[in-house]
Amino acid sequence: MTNSVETEMNVPLAPVVYAKGGEVYATSRDVAAYFEKQHKHVLDSIAALISQEPNLLRAEDQGDHGSKIRPMITTACFEEILIEVAIGRGATRMDRAYAMTRKGFTVLAMRFTGPRALRFQLQYIDAFEMMEAELRNAAAGIDPSRQEIDDDKADWTERREWMKLISLGYRTGGKALAQRIWKESSLPQIDPEPVPDETSPAGLLIGFIQEKCKVTGDPTAFLKARVLLTSARSYAQEKGVVWPGDRRMSLALRHLCAVYADPDSGAKFWPVKRSDSGYCGIRMN
């Protein structure tokens, strides 16, 4: 964790970014405030991303997240930091947070949903781009008021960035997430009604949980594992998807709960063993 310290801000009227070491960052607390989400839920979402792809975290901060697997990406997007938080009467405390690059923010924002989510995402990306342009201009000694923009080159650069984002989305969230990013991009819409990828165990379970279950994070909510699997098998039959087998799906469910968070609330569910094994924090609709 870096020793750099950022001061907590009130809910911002505009996206908050800052420059450090020639690169532009946002903090998880500022992002949470702008998207009107609880900071702990944003931290959980970042932790889930790092669990899926450890190389998203700066190498010296990886700790137990370190992976011997060949990395999918070569650039770290998140860095653990400390933020000074006012707690009243002039007192403060240091809270854990993340600093993130534009790529890190973009990957994180894929998980944000709601009627204003896309607009907020684009506004934050605009803030990153404006700060990055200021840094480039300062380094090159360019007066922004005299700079001419090549529209064709800018359009090609935008498309290339969207393709990189779609590729990263496919690696971290599968076909369904990649299709969602494509639909929100400026690229030609070749599939206006994307169909979720439910051919893999993880894809099938995600579709089942989002349609048939509610992840509440409530420890009093409990479902037996066999009830979940039986209901998931019925869901697969409804969708015309071949059931991969109880054992394979049981393992996939256990792995999924370690990284899955409800897209709206950030709530999670987890395995427990009572008189019968099952999962807390989840219920059937």
VOBA-1610 file (N, C-alpha, C; in pm, whole numbers, padded with zeros to 5 digits, always signed):
BEGIN
Met+00085-00119+00000Met+00000+00000+00000Met+00088+00124+00000Thr+00058+00218-00088Thr+00140+00337-00098Thr+00117+00429+00021Asn+00215+00514+00047Asn+00204+00607+00159Asn+00134+00736+00121Ser+00098+00751-00007Ser+00031+00874-00049Ser-00104+00883+00019Val-00146+01006+00048Val-00271+01027+00119Val-00356+01127+00042Glu-00483+01094+00026Glu-00577+01184-00038Glu-00680+01227+00066Thr-00729+01350+00054Thr-00827+01401+00149Thr-00967+01374+00096Glu-01055+01327+00186Glu-01192+01297+00146Glu-01263+01423+00099Met-01342+01407-00008Met-01420+01518-00061Met-01567+01496-00030Asn-01646+01602-00028Asn-01790+01587-00024Asn-01836+01537-00160Val-01966+01505-00171Val-02017+01455-00298Val-01984+01555-00407Pro-01907+01515-00509Pro-01861+01611-00609Pro-01970+01649-00708Leu-01964+01774-00757Leu-02055+01818-00861Leu-02005+01777-00998Ala-01879+01741-01007Ala-01818+01697-01132Ala-01720+01584-01099Pro-01687+01501-01198Pro-01590+01394-01173Pro-01458+01449-01121Val-01399+01382-01023Val-01274+01427-00962Val-01161+01335-01006Val-01061+01392-01073Val-00941+01320-01111Val-00820+01404-01070Tyr-00704+01341-01065Tyr-00583+01413-01030Tyr-00464+01350-01102Ala-00357+01428-01116Ala-00238+01381-01184Ala-00130+01347-01083Lys-00058+01237-01109Lys+00055+01198-01024Lys+00153+01119-01108Gly+00277+01164-01109Gly+00379+01092-01184Gly+00352+01085-01333Gly+00287+01188-01387Gly+00260+01190-01530Gly+00142+01106-01572Glu+00064+01054-01476Glu-00053+00973-01508Glu-00173+01027-01433Val-00294+01002-01486Val-00417+01054-01428Val-00486+00944-01348Tyr-00534+00980-01229Tyr-00599+00884-01139Tyr-00731+00941-01086Ala-00816+00849-01041Ala-00932+00882-00959Ala-00926+00792-00836Thr-00989+00833-00727Thr-00992+00749-00608Thr-01126+00677-00601Ser-01125+00561-00537Ser-01249+00483-00524Ser-01354+00560-00445Arg-01312+00643-00348Arg-01409+00719-00270Arg-01475+00827-00355Asp-01398+00896-00438Asp-01457+00998-00526Asp-01552+00934-00627Val-01512+00818-00681Val-01599+00748-00777Val-01728+00705-00708Ala-01718+00650-00587Ala-01837+00608-00513Ala-01930+00726-00489Ala-01872+00841-00449Ala-01955+00959-00423Ala-02025+01007-00549Tyr-01953+01008-00661Tyr-02012+01059-00785Tyr-02124+00969-00835Phe-02107+00838-00819Phe-02209+00742-00863Phe-02313+00714-00754Glu-02301+00785-00641Glu-02395+00773-00530Glu-02404+00629-00481Lys-02287+00567-00461Lys-02278+00432-00409Lys-02200+00432-00279Gln-02222+00331-00195Gln-02144+00318-00073Gln-02001+00279-00109His-01904+00342-00041His-01765+00317-00073His-01729+00170-00052Lys-01786+00107+00051Lys-01752-00033+00078Lys-01796-00123-00038His-01906-00089-00105His-01951-00168-00218His-01856-00152-00337Val-01805-00030-00356Val-01708-00008-00463Val-01578-00083-00433Leu-01536-00083-00306Leu-01417-00160-00268Leu-01437-00308-00296Asp-01557-00361-00266Asp-01586-00502-00293Asp-01580-00532-00442Ser-01631-00441-00523Ser-01629-00461-00668Ser-01485-00464-00721Ile-01401-00375-00670Ile-01260-00373-00712Ile-01191-00501-00667Ala-01218-00545-00544Ala-01158-00668-00493Ala-01199-00787-00579Ala-01324-00789-00624Ala-01371-00898-00710Ala-01297-00898-00843Leu-01274-00779-00900Leu-01199-00770-01025Leu-01056-00820-01008Ile-00993-00780-00897Ile-00855-00821-00872Ile-00848-00972-00847Ser-00953-01027-00785Ser-00956-01172-00763Ser-00960-01246-00896Gln-01034-01191-00993Gln-01042-01253-01126Gln-00912-01234-01204Glu-00853-01116-01194Glu-00732-01084-01270Glu-00635-01010-01179Pro-00548-01083-01104Pro-00460-01020-01006Pro-00370-00912-01063Asn-00338-00919-01191Asn-00245-00821-01250Asn-00308-00684-01269Leu-00438-00670-01235Leu-00498-00537-01232Leu-00439-00453-01118Leu-00391-00520-01013Leu-00334-00450-00898Leu-00185-00430-00917Arg-00136-00314-00878Arg+00007-00284-00889Arg+00087-00394-00819Ala+00195-00440-00880Ala+00267-00559-00836Ala+00303-00557-00689Glu+00355-00445-00638Glu+00403-00440-00500Glu+00289-00444-00400Asp+00161-00424-00448Asp+00045-00430-00359Asp-00027-00565-00366Gln+00020-00658-00452Gln-00057-00778-00478Gln-00067-00870-00358Gly+00042-00894-00286Gly+00037-00981-00169Gly-00016-01117-00205Asp-00122-01161-00136Asp-00180-01293-00160Asp-00250-01301-00293His-00274-01184-00358His-00340-01187-00488His-00243-01229-00599Gly-00114-01232-00572Gly-00015-01261-00674Gly-00046-01389-00749Ser-00021-01389-00879Ser-00055-01504-00961Ser+00065-01549-01043Lys+00079-01680-01058Lys+00184-01735-01142Lys+00134-01758-01284Ile+00005-01731-01305Ile-00053-01749-01438Ile-00008-01636-01528Arg+00010-01665-01654Arg+00049-01563-01751Arg-00056-01453-01752Pro-00017-01326-01729Pro-00115-01219-01715Pro-00190-01192-01844Met-00320-01155-01829Met-00402-01116-01944Met-00369-00973-01985Ile-00323-00892-01890Ile-00291-00752-01919Ile-00150-00723-01869Thr-00092-00617-01918Thr+00046-00584-01882Thr+00054-00456-01800Thr-00058-00387-01781Thr-00056-00261-01710Thr-00147-00269-01589Ala-00093-00239-01469Ala-00175-00238-01348Ala-00270-00118-01352Cys-00391-00138-01304Cys-00494-00035-01309Cys-00530+00021-01172Phe-00499-00054-01065Phe-00539-00014-00930Phe-00418-00011-00837Glu-00423+00081-00741Glu-00317+00093-00641Glu-00383+00121-00506Glu-00345+00045-00404Glu-00400+00068-00271Glu-00342+00196-00212Ile-00430+00280-00155Ile-00387+00406-00095Ile-00459+00424+00039Leu-00424+00530+00112Leu-00493+00571+00233Leu-00556+00707+00210Ile-00678+00724+00261Ile-00749+00851+00247Ile-00783+00905+00385Glu-00759+01033+00406Glu-00791+01097+00533Glu-00939+01134+00535Val-01013+01082+00634Val-01157+01101+00642Val-01191+01181+00767Ala-01266+01290+00750Ala-01309+01371+00864Ala-01420+01298+00939Ile-01408+01290+01073Ile-01508+01219+01152Ile-01575+01312+01255Gly-01556+01442+01238Gly-01622+01539+01325Gly-01532+01600+01429Arg-01563+01727+01465Arg-01488+01801+01567Arg-01339+01809+01535Gly-01309+01818+01409Gly-01170+01832+01366Gly-01089+01705+01366Ala-01150+01592+01407Ala-01078+01465+01411Ala-01084+01397+01274Thr-00983+01317+01245Thr-00978+01243+01119Thr-00931+01100+01145Arg-00953+01015+01045Arg-00899+00880+01049Arg-00852+00845+00907Met-00767+00743+00899Met-00716+00699+00770Met-00793+00576+00725Asp-00857+00585+00610Asp-00933+00474+00554Asp-00865+00417+00430Arg-00880+00288+00410Arg-00826+00221+00292Arg-00910+00258+00169Ala-00842+00274+00057Ala-00911+00304-00069Ala-00822+00258-00184Tyr-00868+00281-00305Tyr-00790+00250-00424Tyr-00777+00375-00511Ala-00659+00393-00568Ala-00642+00488-00678Ala-00650+00405-00805Met-00711+00462-00909Met-00728+00386-01034Met-00698+00472-01155Thr-00642+00410-01257Thr-00619+00477-01384Thr-00749+00480-01463Arg-00744+00539-01581Arg-00864+00542-01665Arg-00909+00400-01700Lys-00811+00312-01732Lys-00848+00174-01764Lys-00914+00106-01644Gly-00858+00130-01525Gly-00917+00072-01405Gly-01058+00121-01382Phe-01079+00253-01398Phe-01214+00307-01382Phe-01310+00245-01482Thr-01266+00231-01607Thr-01354+00179-01711Thr-01396+00035-01681Val-01300-00048-01636Val-01333-00186-01602Val-01429-00189-01483Leu-01404-00105-01382Leu-01491-00099-01264Leu-01631-00053-01302Ala-01640+00050-01387Ala-01769+00110-01420Ala-01858+00016-01500Met-01800-00090-01560Met-01883-00190-01629Met-01985-00251-01533Arg-01951-00255-01404Arg-02038-00318-01306Arg-02149-00225-01258Phe-02142-00096-01292Phe-02241-00001-01245Phe-02361-00002-01339Thr-02479-00009-01283Thr-02601-00009-01363Thr-02694+00101-01313Gly-02803+00118-01384Gly-02900+00220-01346Gly-02918+00320-01459Pro-03025+00401-01450Pro-03059+00492-01561Pro-02954+00597-01590Arg-02873+00637-01490Arg-02774+00742-01511Arg-02632+00688-01522Ala-02615+00555-01510Ala-02480+00498-01502Ala-02397+00530-01625Leu-02452+00509-01745Leu-02375+00531-01867Leu-02334+00677-01880Arg-02427+00769-01850Arg-02394+00912-01860Arg-02281+00948-01762Phe-02289+00897-01640Phe-02184+00924-01541Phe-02051+00865-01586Gln-02054+00744-01644Gln-01931+00680-01692Gln-01864+00766-01798Leu-01943+00813-01894Leu-01887+00895-02002Leu-01832+01027-01949Gln-01901+01086-01851Gln-01853+01212-01793Gln-01719+01192-01722Tyr-01706+01078-01653Tyr-01579+01052-01584Tyr-01467+01025-01684Ile-01497+00950-01791Ile-01396+00925-01894Ile-01353+01056-01959Asp-01449+01146-01982Asp-01416+01278-02037Asp-01318+01352-01945Ala-01340+01342-01813Ala-01252+01409-01719Ala-01111+01352-01726Phe-01100+01218-01737Phe-00969+01155-01754Phe-00901+01207-01881Glu-00975+01209-01990Glu-00917+01249-02119Glu-00872+01395-02117Met-00950+01481-02054Met-00913+01622-02047Met-00784+01641-01968Met-00774+01572-01854Met-00652+01582-01774Met-00532+01523-01848Glu-00553+01409-01915Glu-00444+01348-01992Glu-00398+01441-02103Ala-00493+01509-02170Ala-00457+01603-02276Ala-00376+01720-02220Glu-00414+01768-02102Glu-00340+01877-02039Glu-00196+01835-02008Leu-00179+01709-01960Leu-00045+01661-01930Leu+00038+01649-02057Arg-00022+01598-02164Arg+00051+01584-02292Arg+00090+01720-02346Asn-00004+01815-02341Asn+00024+01948-02392Asn+00134+02016-02311Ala+00129+01999-02178Ala+00232+02060-02094Ala+00369+02001-02124Ala+00373+01868-02146Ala+00500+01802-02175Ala+00557+01846-02310Ala+00466+01871-02406Ala+00510+01908-02542Ala+00520+02059-02561Gly+00480+02136-02460Gly+00483+02282-02473Gly+00380+02333-02571Ile+00264+02265-02580Ile+00160+02303-02677Ile+00055+02389-02609Asp+00015+02494-02675Asp-00096+02578-02629Asp-00226+02513-02676Pro-00311+02463-02585Pro-00434+02395-02626Pro-00523+02479-02715Ser-00521+02613-02697Ser-00609+02698-02777Ser-00566+02702-02923Arg-00440+02662-02953Arg-00390+02666-03090Arg-00377+02526-03151Gln-00417+02425-03074Gln-00398+02288-03123Gln-00509+02251-03220Glu-00470+02194-03334Glu-00566+02146-03433Glu-00587+01997-03413Ile-00712+01952-03423Ile-00747+01811-03401Ile-00779+01745-03534Asp-00715+01636-03559Asp-00742+01557-03679Asp-00860+01465-03647Asp-00979+01497-03703Asp-01100+01422-03669Asp-01090+01275-03706Asp-01030+01246-03824Asp-01020+01106-03866Asp-00932+01027-03771Lys-00820+01086-03730Lys-00730+01018-03639Lys-00796+00998-03503Ala-00869+01101-03456Ala-00937+01090-03327Ala-01042+00981-03331Asp-01115+00971-03444Asp-01218+00869-03457Asp-01157+00729-03453Trp-01045+00711-03524Trp-00979+00580-03525Trp-00926+00545-03385Thr-00870+00644-03314Thr-00820+00619-03179Thr-00933+00577-03087Glu-01050+00643-03100Glu-01165+00607-03017Glu-01210+00463-03044Arg-01214+00425-03171Arg-01256+00289-03204Arg-01158+00186-03150Arg-01030+00217-03158Arg-00928+00125-03108Arg-00941+00108-02957Glu-00971+00217-02885Glu-00989+00208-02740Glu-01111+00124-02706Trp-01220+00140-02784Trp-01339+00059-02759Trp-01309-00089-02780Met-01232-00124-02883Met-01201-00264-02910Met-01116-00323-02797Lys-01022-00244-02743Lys-00943-00291-02630Lys-01034-00318-02510Leu-01129-00228-02488Leu-01220-00241-02375Leu-01310-00363-02391Ile-01358-00387-02513Ile-01443-00504-02538Ile-01364-00632-02516Ser-01239-00634-02559Ser-01155-00752-02539Ser-01133-00779-02390Leu-01107-00672-02312Leu-01087-00689-02169Leu-01216-00732-02101Gly-01329-00679-02148Gly-01458-00719-02092Gly-01486-00866-02115Tyr-01449-00917-02234Tyr-01471-01058-02264Tyr-01386-01146-02171Arg-01263-01101-02144Arg-01174-01181-02060Arg-01221-01185-01915Thr-01277-01075-01867Thr-01315-01068-01726Thr-01460-01106-01701Gly-01547-01087-01800Gly-01690-01113-01776Gly-01759-01197-01879Gly-01685-01246-01980Gly-01745-01334-02079Gly-01815-01258-02191Lys-01884-01336-02273Lys-01948-01283-02394Lys-02056-01180-02362Ala-02134-01205-02255Ala-02243-01115-02223Ala-02192-00974-02192Leu-02084-00964-02114Leu-02028-00833-02079Leu-01968-00767-02203Ala-01900-00844-02286Ala-01841-00788-02408Ala-01951-00731-02499Gln-02064-00804-02510Gln-02174-00756-02593Gln-02236-00630-02536Arg-02243-00621-02402Arg-02299-00502-02339Arg-02212-00380-02369Ile-02079-00398-02361Ile-01988-00287-02390Ile-02001-00245-02535Trp-02008-00344-02626Trp-02021-00312-02769Trp-02148-00230-02793Lys-02258-00270-02727Lys-02386-00201-02748Lys-02378-00056-02704Glu-02296-00027-02599Glu-02285+00109-02547Glu-02176+00190-02619Ser-02103+00126-02710Ser-01993+00193-02777Ser-02041+00269-02900Ser-01946+00337-02964Ser-01977+00408-03089Ser-01949+00321-03211Leu-01919+00193-03189Leu-01891+00102-03299Leu-02021+00062-03370Pro-02013+00016-03495Pro-02133-00030-03566Pro-02204-00139-03486Gln-02336-00128-03475Gln-02414-00222-03395Gln-02452-00344-03480Ile-02369-00448-03470Ile-02394-00568-03550Ile-02486-00666-03478Asp-02509-00646-03349Asp-02596-00735-03273Asp-02677-00650-03176Pro-02788-00588-03223Pro-02861-00495-03139Pro-02929-00559-03019Glu-02950-00690-03021Glu-03014-00758-02909Glu-02924-00871-02863Pro-02814-00840-02793Pro-02720-00943-02753Pro-02784-01045-02661Val-02747-01170-02679Val-02797-01279-02596Val-02688-01322-02500Pro-02717-01330-02369Pro-02613-01369-02273Pro-02553-01504-02307Asp-02424-01518-02285Asp-02354-01644-02307Asp-02381-01736-02189Glu-02464-01837-02209Glu-02501-01927-02100Glu-02456-02069-02131Thr-02355-02083-02215Thr-02308-02218-02250Thr-02203-02269-02154Ser-02140-02181-02077Ser-02040-02222-01979Ser-02107-02232-01843Pro-02051-02311-01749Pro-02109-02319-01615Pro-02125-02184-01547Ala-02019-02100-01555Ala-02026-01969-01490Ala-02132-01881-01555Gly-02137-01882-01689Gly-02238-01802-01759Gly-02379-01848-01728Leu-02399-01979-01719Leu-02530-02033-01687Leu-02572-01991-01546Leu-02479-01999-01451Leu-02510-01963-01312Leu-02538-01814-01298Ile-02461-01731-01367Ile-02484-01587-01360Ile-02624-01552-01412Gly-02661-01611-01527Gly-02794-01588-01581Gly-02902-01634-01486Phe-02883-01751-01425Phe-02981-01805-01329Phe-02994-01715-01207Ile-02882-01671-01150Ile-02885-01588-01031Ile-02953-01454-01059Gln-02922-01394-01174Gln-02977-01263-01205Gln-03126-01268-01237Glu-03174-01381-01289Glu-03315-01392-01327Glu-03402-01455-01219Lys-03347-01552-01147Lys-03430-01632-01057Lys-03400-01609-00908Cys-03291-01540-00877Cys-03251-01523-00737Cys-03233-01375-00705Lys-03213-01349-00577Lys-03181-01215-00529Lys-03066-01227-00431Val-02952-01165-00464Val-02837-01164-00374Val-02855-01045-00282Thr-02878-01071-00153Thr-02909-00967-00056Thr-02793-00935+00038Gly-02701-01032+00056Gly-02595-01013+00153Gly-02642-01030+00296Asp-02769-01068+00314Asp-02827-01086+00447Asp-02787-01223+00502Pro-02717-01229+00615Pro-02674-01359+00669Pro-02789-01449+00712Thr-02911-01392+00729Thr-03025-01475+00766Thr-03089-01542+00645Ala-03055-01493+00524Ala-03105-01557+00402Ala-03018-01678+00371Phe-03081-01794+00357Phe-03005-01918+00337Phe-03076-02007+00237Leu-03000-02062+00143Leu-03050-02160+00048Leu-02961-02282+00049Lys-03020-02400+00054Lys-02942-02521+00047Lys-02880-02534-00092Ala-02761-02590-00097Ala-02691-02603-00225Ala-02770-02687-00323Arg-02833-02794-00274Arg-02907-02881-00365Arg-03032-02812-00422Val-03090-02718-00342Val-03204-02641-00393Val-03159-02548-00505Leu-03046-02482-00485Leu-02992-02393-00589Leu-02961-02470-00716Leu-02897-02585-00703Leu-02859-02662-00821Leu-02982-02718-00893Thr-03081-02763-00817Thr-03204-02814-00880Thr-03274-02704-00957Ser-03281-02585-00896Ser-03346-02472-00964Ser-03265-02428-01086Ala-03130-02431-01074Ala-03046-02395-01187Ala-03062-02495-01302Arg-03080-02624-01268Arg-03101-02725-01373Arg-03232-02700-01447Ser-03336-02661-01373Ser-03465-02627-01436Ser-03451-02504-01526Tyr-03370-02408-01478Tyr-03346-02287-01558Tyr-03275-02322-01689Ala-03176-02413-01681Ala-03104-02456-01800Ala-03199-02521-01900Gln-03292-02602-01849Gln-03390-02666-01937Gln-03478-02563-02006Glu-03519-02459-01930Glu-03600-02351-01988Glu-03526-02283-02102Lys-03396-02264-02084Lys-03316-02193-02184Lys-03265-02284-02295Gly-03289-02414-02282Gly-03239-02507-02384Gly-03091-02526-02380Val-03030-02510-02259Val-02885-02525-02244Val-02855-02661-02183Val-02755-02730-02236Val-02717-02861-02185Val-02661-02847-02044Trp-02714-02924-01950Trp-02667-02920-01811Trp-02529-02982-01802Pro-02429-02908-01751Pro-02291-02960-01748Pro-02268-03072-01646Gly-02364-03096-01558Gly-02347-03197-01454Gly-02344-03135-01316Asp-02401-03206-01217Asp-02412-03152-01082Asp-02276-03119-01021Arg-02179-03209-01037Arg-02049-03187-00974Arg-01980-03063-01033Arg-01982-03053-01164Arg-01917-02940-01228Arg-01986-02809-01190Met-02120-02811-01185Met-02192-02689-01151Met-02175-02653-01003Ser-02162-02755-00918Ser-02139-02729-00776Ser-02005-02658-00755Leu-01901-02704-00825Leu-01771-02639-00816Leu-01776-02497-00873Ala-01847-02480-00985Ala-01859-02348-01047Ala-01931-02250-00954Leu-02033-02298-00883Leu-02108-02212-00790Leu-02018-02168-00675Arg-01937-02259-00624Arg-01848-02224-00513Arg-01743-02121-00557His-01692-02136-00680His-01594-02040-00730His-01661-01906-00760Leu-01784-01910-00813Leu-01852-01786-00851Leu-01881-01698-00731Cys-01923-01760-00620Cys-01962-01678-00504Cys-01843-01600-00447Ala-01721-01641-00480Ala-01604-01570-00430Ala-01583-01437-00501Val-01640-01421-00621Val-01616-01299-00699Val-01743-01226-00738Tyr-01860-01291-00725Tyr-01983-01230-00773Tyr-02035-01125-00675Ala-02085-01014-00728Ala-02150-00912-00648Ala-02273-00865-00725Asp-02382-00837-00653Asp-02503-00790-00718Asp-02474-00661-00795Pro-02514-00652-00922Pro-02480-00534-01003Pro-02533-00403-00947Asp-02645-00407-00874Asp-02705-00283-00823Asp-02656-00248-00683Ser-02659-00344-00592Ser-02628-00316-00452Ser-02485-00351-00412Gly-02418-00436-00492Gly-02285-00482-00454Gly-02288-00593-00351Ala-02409-00641-00313Ala-02421-00747-00212Ala-02360-00877-00263Lys-02312-00959-00169Lys-02246-01085-00203Lys-02312-01200-00128Phe-02285-01323-00174Phe-02330-01442-00102Phe-02210-01533-00080Trp-02222-01627+00014Trp-02105-01705+00053Trp-02149-01844+00101Pro-02059-01943+00091Pro-02093-02079+00133Pro-02088-02096+00284Val-02181-02175+00338Val-02181-02210+00480Val-02219-02357+00493Lys-02186-02414+00607Lys-02222-02553+00632Lys-02298-02561+00763Arg-02428-02591+00754Arg-02511-02608+00871Arg-02545-02757+00879Ser-02674-02789+00902Ser-02714-02929+00896Ser-02700-02981+00754Asp-02707-02887+00658Asp-02687-02920+00517Asp-02611-02804+00454Ser-02519-02835+00362Ser-02439-02727+00302Ser-02527-02638+00216Gly-02491-02510+00212Gly-02568-02415+00133Gly-02499-02281+00128Tyr-02577-02175+00100Tyr-02522-02043+00080Tyr-02608-01939+00154Cys-02539-01848+00223Cys-02605-01735+00288Cys-02595-01612+00199Gly-02690-01519+00221Gly-02690-01393+00146Gly-02762-01401+00013Ile-02836-01511-00010Ile-02906-01528-00137Ile-03041-01594-00112Arg-03142-01558-00191Arg-03273-01620-00182Arg-03334-01632-00321Met-03433-01716-00334Met-03505-01728-00462Met-03605-01614-00474Asn-03629-01568-00596Asn-03728-01463-00618Asn-03867-01517-00592
//
